[in-house]
Amino acid sequence: MGISNTHWYAGERTASLCPGQRVGESVHQILENEQWRDVEGYDDVIEYGLAPGCTSVCGMLSKPGLNIWMQNIMAEESYMMAQRGEHQNMDARAWRGALLAAKDSIGKRAADEGSVIHGVIEDAILTNRLHLSDDPNVVQVAGLVNQMIADYSHLGYKFVEMVAEKSFVFNDVITFGGRTDLLMEFVEAKTNKRMLVVVDFKTRDFGYRDVQNAIRGLQRGNKTFGRLTPRDTEPMQIAANLVGHGGGRARGEEEDVRIEGGNLYLSRTEPGASWYYPYSQEQLVNGWLSFQAAQMLYRNTVLGGRAQKTEVNK
């Protein structure tokens, strides 16, 4: 995992060494001898107390669901290339190179499309236009928010606020950070206890029929839902976000802050198709335990067994 492919967040030490950099903010450069420069190696990560994003930490683990998706994409692309007759003048090496190039192109396009969808939703929330937009994906998010507010209201919880792209930094096995797609806060009317709800947006290729099949599968108690089956690292991300924002129950702690969280899947291929999958308390606690294991793997392999410095003085 390269330095350039990791999203860094400022810890307390980072903020003390780099004036103007606030804890939790994204870090693009660090200050050395009164000159700003790029993060050049993992020695910088240790010395400046930089926090990798929880997505990067989860990236230490294999993603069989993502691999299966990519294998299907390459199989389809291979078939289409053969249909177009593009293989006729290629040897095996050239054919392999063409397939790998197509894989990279498709993967980048999927990521770019996901970023655009995220950006539109974020803008709608930050500008208070969530319930005014006619964008099909924004409409799905607005519907989910309304449903959650109504459902939790029936359970005696009062809606407090909703924040998009809320950053955090947390010290555990390593110091890690993140940016939450959607963080909602509620307060129980009778006890005044807080409840945190984290929603992470995921874009995939699926349609309305897949949503119907997933709903039926959930009703039957299934654990897999075809194209909408949560990947292994997704509950880990949700748990890490909840812990980062103060939801210690994801760590199995007994405390007053109730936690909820799930993934909202948004379709890249059929705009407007969506499905929300909420994780159980058991899944969130197990997700946190798995994330801790990923932290240990990250520290031992990427950081060479070293921990980032956290003290604020040089």
Residue pairs with C-beta under 8 A, 6 or more apart in sequence:
1 56
1 59
1 60
1 302
3 39
3 40
3 41
3 42
3 45
5 56
6 52
6 53
6 56
7 26
7 52
7 53
7 55
7 56
8 26
8 27
8 28
8 39
8 45
8 50
8 51
8 52
8 53
8 177
9 24
9 25
9 26
9 27
9 50
9 51
9 52
9 53
9 167
9 169
9 176
9 177
9 178
10 18
10 21
10 22
10 23
10 24
10 25
10 26
10 27
10 50
10 51
10 169
10 177
11 23
11 48
11 49
11 50
11 51
11 169
11 171
11 175
11 177
11 308
11 310
12 23
12 49
12 169
12 310
12 312
13 48
13 49
13 308
13 309
13 310
13 311
13 312
14 21
14 23
14 27
14 30
14 48
14 49
14 50
14 51
15 21
15 22
15 23
15 312
16 312
16 313
17 30
17 31
17 48
17 314
18 27
18 30
18 31
18 48
19 31
21 27
23 169
24 167
24 168
24 169
24 177
25 167
26 167
26 179
27 39
27 50
28 38
29 36
29 37
29 38
29 39
30 36
30 37
30 38
30 39
30 44
30 48
30 50
39 45
39 48
39 50
42 302
42 303
42 304
44 50
45 52
45 303
45 308
46 303
46 306
46 307
46 308
46 309
47 309
48 308
48 309
49 175
49 308
49 309
49 310
50 175
50 308
51 169
51 174
51 175
51 176
51 177
51 308
52 174
52 176
52 177
52 298
52 302
53 176
53 177
53 178
53 179
54 176
54 177
54 178
54 236
54 237
54 240
54 241
54 244
54 291
55 178
55 237
56 298
57 174
57 176
57 240
57 291
57 294
57 295
57 298
58 233
58 236
58 237
58 240
58 291
58 294
59 233
60 294
60 297
60 298
60 301
60 302
61 232
61 233
61 290
61 294
61 297
63 231
63 232
63 233
64 231
64 232
65 229
65 231
65 232
66 231
69 205
70 103
70 107
73 103
73 106
74 99
74 102
74 103
77 99
77 102
77 103
77 106
78 99
81 87
81 95
81 98
81 99
81 102
86 98
87 95
90 98
110 203
110 205
110 268
113 203
113 268
114 202
114 203
114 268
117 137
117 201
117 203
117 266
117 268
118 181
118 201
118 203
120 133
120 135
120 137
120 138
121 135
121 137
121 138
121 141
121 164
121 181
121 201
122 164
122 165
122 181
123 129
124 130
124 132
124 133
124 135
124 138
124 141
125 141
125 162
125 163
125 164
125 182
126 164
126 165
130 138
130 141
130 142
130 145
131 142
131 146
133 139
133 142
136 271
136 272
137 266
137 271
137 272
137 274
139 272
140 264
140 266
140 272
140 274
141 182
141 201
141 264
144 199
144 264
144 274
144 276
145 162
145 182
145 184
148 184
148 197
149 159
152 159
152 186
152 195
152 197
153 159
156 188
156 189
156 190
157 186
157 187
157 188
157 189
157 195
158 186
158 187
158 188
158 189
159 184
159 186
160 185
160 186
160 187
161 184
161 185
162 182
162 183
162 184
162 185
163 180
163 182
163 183
163 184
164 181
164 182
164 183
165 179
165 180
165 181
166 179
166 180
166 183
166 245
167 177
167 178
167 179
167 180
168 177
168 178
168 179
168 180
168 241
168 244
168 245
169 175
169 176
169 177
169 244
170 176
170 177
170 240
170 243
170 244
171 310
172 243
172 292
172 295
173 292
173 295
173 296
173 299
174 295
174 298
174 299
174 303
174 307
174 308
175 307
175 308
175 310
176 240
176 244
176 295
177 244
178 237
178 240
178 241
178 244
180 198
180 200
180 241
180 244
180 245
181 199
181 200
181 201
182 198
182 199
182 200
182 201
182 264
183 196
183 197
183 198
183 199
183 241
183 245
184 196
184 197
184 198
184 199
185 194
185 195
185 196
185 197
186 194
186 195
186 197
187 193
187 194
187 195
188 194
188 195
188 258
193 256
193 257
193 258
194 256
194 257
194 258
195 257
195 258
195 259
195 260
196 242
196 245
196 246
196 247
196 257
196 258
196 259
196 260
197 259
197 260
197 261
198 238
198 241
198 242
198 245
198 247
198 259
198 260
198 261
198 262
199 261
199 262
199 263
199 264
199 276
200 234
200 237
200 238
200 241
200 261
200 262
200 263
200 264
201 263
201 264
201 266
202 234
202 263
202 264
202 265
202 266
203 265
203 266
203 267
203 268
204 227
204 228
204 265
204 266
204 267
204 268
205 227
205 267
205 268
205 269
206 226
206 227
206 228
206 265
206 267
206 269
206 270
206 273
206 275
207 267
207 269
207 270
207 273
208 270
208 273
210 226
210 227
210 228
210 273
210 275
211 228
211 273
211 274
211 275
213 225
213 226
214 225
214 226
214 228
214 275
214 277
215 275
217 224
217 225
217 226
218 225
218 277
225 277
228 265
228 275
228 277
230 263
230 277
230 279
232 290
233 294
234 263
235 279
235 283
235 284
235 286
235 287
235 290
236 287
236 288
236 290
236 291
236 294
237 287
237 291
238 261
238 262
238 263
238 279
238 284
238 287
239 250
239 261
239 284
239 285
239 287
239 288
239 291
240 287
240 288
240 291
241 261
242 249
242 250
242 259
242 261
242 284
243 250
243 251
243 288
246 257
247 257
247 259
248 255
248 257
249 255
249 257
249 258
249 259
249 281
249 284
249 285
250 259
250 284
250 285
250 287
250 288
251 285
251 288
252 285
252 288
259 281
259 284
260 278
261 278
261 279
261 284
262 276
262 277
262 278
262 279
263 276
263 277
264 274
264 275
264 276
265 274
265 275
265 276
265 277
266 273
266 274
267 273
267 274
279 287
299 305
299 306
299 307
